[in-house]
Structures are given as C-alpha cells and as structure tokens.
Amino acid sequence: MEIASLRQVVSAEEWQLRVDLAACYRLIAQYGWSDLVFTHVTARIPGPEHHFLINPYGLMFDEITASSLVKVDQACNKVIDSPFPVNPAGFNIHSCIHEARHDVVCVLHTHTRAGVAVSAQKAGVLPISQQSTFVLASLAYHAYEGVALRDEEKPRLAADLGDKNFLMLRNHGLLTVGKSVADAFLSMYTFENTCRIQIDAQAGGGELVQINPAILSGMAQVMKTVTAGQGANIAWPALLRKLDRIDPGFRD
C-alpha cells in the first residue's frame, strides 16, 4: 500500500521515534507475539503537547511503517490527519500509564499464549529461570476486570503498576514499559521467555527448583553489567540490522 512519507513533516526526533516504534511492531510480528491486530505499542513524543504514536488499527504488525503510525493526543484523537483508524479502547491501558509515569516513553502490551497462560496461574511468575530473576525484580500484577474499556479501571491499573517495569495483567497478558522503545522491547523479550520457560518446565512434570530469593536483590546492577551499561542499546542496533535484511520498509 502507498503511504505518504511524513519524514519531512515531523521533527527529526519524532521521525527517529517513528522508525523505532515501527521496528518494534515488525519485531513483534517476527517473534510471533502479535494477536492479529488486537494489541498495541505506544510511544510518547517528546515535548509539552502530550502526543503519542499508536498503530493504525487494522494493519498487521508486519505492515506497519514509520509514516503509517498515527499521532494522537491523550484522548486518542488524531493530531495529524491519517487515512487509518485508531482504536481508542485499545489506548485505554496505555493512556493511563503514560499519564501516571512521565519517565515512560514506550508501553508494550501482548496477548501471547505463554503470557496469558502464566497470567492465569495463581502463583504468577515463578523464580525458576535466570530470565525470571530480571522480571521478578520489577514485577507488578493487575487483577482482571473484563475487557479494559472503562475509564474507572485506569487509576487502579496505574496504581498497580506503580514504579515497576513489568506488569502481568491477570487472565489477559503481559505489559512492559521503558524509557525508550528499545527498553520496552528488551523487557518484553525477557518477560515472554520467562513465561515460555515456565510453561515448558511445568509441562515436564518434574519438581521445579526455585532460585534463592536473595539472588533477586541487586538485579538492576546485574542488568547494567550484562548489557555493558548500555541497557537495551546493546541489542537494538543488531535487531534493526536484522529487520533491514528481512525488509527495510518499516523505515518508510
């Protein structure tokens, strides 16, 4: 499909954010985390206007480009004209987090099979893998209240997340937040693998060995060491190169 480029219309800073967010959508498709068109990743555009980028509703994640992302305000009204619809109901979860957490640039939400499976388990995430230690160091839970359409749920959701970076939406799925698109993506990569490992380990039928709780302390410093102090930027350029080899169209 032909989509007019917005590269000359928006600031250089917004354009880079658009490229990163489009890449994130493409990577979600590549890793099999998408749920057709029914989840969202949003990013806060720098500046005082409280504007955000969200996916054009109805496009598959592997179709999304930097220019097709839709700029909206806090109420999910379009700020720049777009031929694509947006999903205000889908923005509900994201808007309350962006409003409560000014340190957050990106909110990433998935409905993966493993994520929903673990979210339905009473004990939630178990400390049984190295991946789980990073998640458990900054994990919160939010009880299921039905499809997240009602404004009255927003303050409870934001309060449950608090200052954490991982949120398990009970009976629903996974959510991560980050100071960049790359940070939110790397956190979701870890969260998703934590859940897949847990389901696989439980399917094995044997007794599970749990990690000593003392190891969970100081995981923020451990992550800095693991990523050579670069956070998600240690992997993000390589992920963009991967996408460029597959299809660089996300940059359009």
VENJO-V854586 format. One record per pair of residues at least 6 apart in sequence whose ideal C-beta (glycine too) atoms are under 8 Angstrom apart, sorted by the first residue. I is the first residue (numbers start at 1). J is the second residue. If there is no record, write none. Layout:
i->I j->J
i->I j->J
//
This chain:
i->1 j->63
i->3 j->65
i->3 j->67
i->3 j->68
i->3 j->83
i->3 j->252
i->4 j->67
i->5 j->67
i->5 j->252
i->6 j->15
i->6 j->18
i->6 j->66
i->6 j->67
i->6 j->80
i->7 j->15
i->7 j->66
i->7 j->67
i->9 j->80
i->10 j->18
i->10 j->71
i->10 j->80
i->13 j->46
i->14 j->45
i->14 j->46
i->15 j->66
i->17 j->43
i->17 j->45
i->17 j->46
i->17 j->53
i->17 j->105
i->17 j->181
i->18 j->53
i->18 j->66
i->18 j->67
i->18 j->69
i->19 j->66
i->19 j->250
i->19 j->251
i->20 j->43
i->20 j->180
i->20 j->181
i->20 j->182
i->20 j->236
i->21 j->41
i->21 j->43
i->21 j->53
i->21 j->66
i->21 j->69
i->21 j->106
i->21 j->181
i->22 j->64
i->22 j->65
i->22 j->66
i->22 j->68
i->22 j->69
i->22 j->250
i->22 j->251
i->23 j->181
i->23 j->239
i->23 j->240
i->23 j->243
i->23 j->250
i->24 j->41
i->24 j->106
i->24 j->108
i->24 j->181
i->24 j->184
i->24 j->185
i->25 j->41
i->25 j->55
i->25 j->61
i->25 j->62
i->25 j->64
i->25 j->250
i->26 j->61
i->26 j->62
i->26 j->64
i->26 j->243
i->26 j->246
i->26 j->247
i->26 j->250
i->27 j->185
i->27 j->239
i->27 j->243
i->28 j->34
i->28 j->41
i->28 j->61
i->28 j->108
i->28 j->110
i->29 j->60
i->29 j->61
i->29 j->62
i->30 j->62
i->30 j->242
i->30 j->243
i->30 j->246
i->31 j->189
i->31 j->192
i->32 j->112
i->33 j->110
i->33 j->112
i->33 j->188
i->33 j->192
i->34 j->60
i->34 j->61
i->34 j->110
i->35 j->110
i->35 j->111
i->35 j->112
i->36 j->60
i->37 j->55
i->37 j->57
i->37 j->58
i->37 j->59
i->37 j->60
i->37 j->61
i->38 j->90
i->38 j->111
i->39 j->90
i->39 j->109
i->39 j->110
i->39 j->111
i->39 j->173
i->40 j->54
i->40 j->55
i->40 j->87
i->40 j->90
i->40 j->91
i->40 j->94
i->40 j->109
i->41 j->54
i->41 j->55
i->41 j->106
i->41 j->107
i->41 j->108
i->41 j->109
i->41 j->181
i->41 j->184
i->42 j->52
i->42 j->53
i->42 j->54
i->42 j->91
i->42 j->94
i->42 j->98
i->42 j->106
i->42 j->107
i->43 j->52
i->43 j->53
i->43 j->105
i->43 j->106
i->43 j->181
i->44 j->50
i->44 j->51
i->44 j->52
i->44 j->98
i->44 j->104
i->44 j->105
i->44 j->106
i->45 j->51
i->45 j->52
i->45 j->53
i->45 j->71
i->49 j->73
i->49 j->79
i->50 j->73
i->50 j->74
i->50 j->98
i->51 j->71
i->51 j->72
i->51 j->73
i->51 j->79
i->52 j->71
i->52 j->72
i->52 j->73
i->52 j->74
i->52 j->91
i->52 j->94
i->52 j->95
i->52 j->98
i->53 j->69
i->53 j->70
i->53 j->71
i->53 j->72
i->54 j->69
i->54 j->70
i->54 j->72
i->54 j->76
i->54 j->86
i->54 j->87
i->54 j->90
i->54 j->91
i->54 j->94
i->55 j->61
i->55 j->64
i->55 j->69
i->55 j->70
i->56 j->64
i->56 j->68
i->56 j->69
i->56 j->70
i->56 j->82
i->56 j->84
i->56 j->85
i->56 j->86
i->57 j->84
i->57 j->85
i->57 j->86
i->57 j->87
i->57 j->90
i->58 j->84
i->58 j->85
i->59 j->68
i->59 j->84
i->62 j->247
i->64 j->250
i->65 j->249
i->65 j->250
i->65 j->251
i->65 j->252
i->66 j->250
i->66 j->251
i->66 j->252
i->67 j->252
i->68 j->82
i->68 j->84
i->70 j->78
i->70 j->80
i->70 j->82
i->70 j->84
i->70 j->86
i->71 j->78
i->71 j->79
i->71 j->80
i->71 j->82
i->72 j->78
i->72 j->79
i->72 j->86
i->72 j->91
i->73 j->79
i->74 j->95
i->74 j->98
i->74 j->99
i->75 j->88
i->75 j->95
i->76 j->86
i->76 j->87
i->76 j->88
i->76 j->91
i->76 j->95
i->78 j->86
i->89 j->147
i->89 j->148
i->89 j->149
i->92 j->148
i->92 j->149
i->92 j->150
i->92 j->151
i->92 j->153
i->92 j->154
i->93 j->107
i->93 j->109
i->93 j->148
i->93 j->157
i->93 j->175
i->94 j->107
i->94 j->109
i->95 j->154
i->96 j->154
i->96 j->155
i->96 j->157
i->96 j->158
i->97 j->104
i->97 j->107
i->97 j->157
i->97 j->158
i->97 j->161
i->97 j->175
i->97 j->177
i->98 j->104
i->98 j->107
i->99 j->158
i->100 j->158
i->100 j->161
i->101 j->158
i->101 j->161
i->101 j->163
i->101 j->177
i->103 j->179
i->104 j->177
i->104 j->178
i->104 j->179
i->105 j->178
i->105 j->179
i->105 j->180
i->105 j->181
i->105 j->183
i->105 j->184
i->106 j->177
i->106 j->178
i->106 j->179
i->106 j->180
i->106 j->181
i->106 j->183
i->106 j->184
i->106 j->185
i->107 j->175
i->107 j->176
i->107 j->177
i->107 j->184
i->108 j->175
i->108 j->176
i->108 j->177
i->108 j->178
i->108 j->184
i->108 j->185
i->108 j->187
i->108 j->188
i->109 j->169
i->109 j->173
i->109 j->174
i->109 j->175
i->110 j->173
i->110 j->174
i->110 j->175
i->110 j->188
i->110 j->192
i->111 j->172
i->111 j->173
i->112 j->173
i->112 j->174
i->112 j->192
i->112 j->195
i->114 j->192
i->114 j->195
i->114 j->196
i->114 j->198
i->114 j->199
i->115 j->168
i->115 j->173
i->115 j->174
i->115 j->191
i->115 j->192
i->115 j->195
i->116 j->171
i->116 j->172
i->116 j->173
i->117 j->195
i->117 j->199
i->118 j->124
i->118 j->125
i->118 j->168
i->118 j->194
i->118 j->195
i->118 j->198
i->118 j->199
i->119 j->168
i->119 j->169
i->119 j->170
i->119 j->171
i->119 j->172
i->119 j->173
i->119 j->174
i->120 j->170
i->120 j->171
i->124 j->139
i->124 j->141
i->124 j->168
i->125 j->132
i->125 j->135
i->125 j->136
i->125 j->139
i->125 j->168
i->125 j->194
i->125 j->195
i->125 j->198
i->126 j->132
i->126 j->198
i->126 j->208
i->126 j->210
i->127 j->133
i->127 j->136
i->127 j->210
i->127 j->211
i->127 j->213
i->127 j->216
i->128 j->197
i->128 j->198
i->128 j->201
i->128 j->208
i->128 j->209
i->128 j->210
i->128 j->211
i->129 j->194
i->129 j->197
i->129 j->198
i->129 j->201
i->129 j->211
i->131 j->190
i->131 j->193
i->131 j->194
i->131 j->197
i->132 j->194
i->132 j->197
i->132 j->198
i->132 j->211
i->133 j->211
i->133 j->215
i->133 j->216
i->133 j->219
i->134 j->190
i->134 j->194
i->134 j->219
i->134 j->222
i->134 j->223
i->135 j->166
i->135 j->190
i->135 j->191
i->135 j->194
i->136 j->216
i->136 j->219
i->137 j->216
i->137 j->217
i->137 j->219
i->137 j->220
i->138 j->164
i->138 j->165
i->138 j->166
i->138 j->219
i->138 j->220
i->139 j->164
i->139 j->166
i->139 j->167
i->139 j->168
i->140 j->160
i->140 j->161
i->140 j->162
i->140 j->164
i->140 j->166
i->140 j->167
i->140 j->168
i->141 j->160
i->141 j->167
i->141 j->168
i->141 j->170
i->142 j->156
i->142 j->157
i->142 j->160
i->142 j->161
i->142 j->167
i->142 j->168
i->142 j->169
i->142 j->170
i->143 j->160
i->143 j->170
i->144 j->169
i->144 j->170
i->144 j->171
i->144 j->172
i->145 j->153
i->145 j->156
i->148 j->157
i->148 j->172
i->160 j->167
i->161 j->167
i->161 j->175
i->161 j->177
i->165 j->176
i->165 j->177
i->165 j->178
i->165 j->187
i->166 j->174
i->166 j->175
i->166 j->176
i->166 j->187
i->166 j->191
i->167 j->174
i->167 j->175
i->167 j->176
i->167 j->177
i->168 j->174
i->168 j->175
i->169 j->175
i->174 j->188
i->174 j->191
i->174 j->192
i->174 j->195
i->176 j->184
i->176 j->187
i->176 j->188
i->176 j->191
i->177 j->184
i->177 j->187
i->178 j->184
i->178 j->185
i->178 j->186
i->178 j->187
i->178 j->232
i->180 j->231
i->180 j->232
i->180 j->233
i->182 j->231
i->182 j->232
i->182 j->233
i->182 j->235
i->182 j->236
i->183 j->231
i->183 j->232
i->185 j->232
i->185 j->236
i->185 j->239
i->186 j->231
i->186 j->232
i->186 j->235
i->186 j->236
i->187 j->232
i->201 j->208
i->202 j->208
i->223 j->231
i->224 j->231
i->227 j->233
i->227 j->234
i->227 j->235
i->228 j->234
i->243 j->250
//
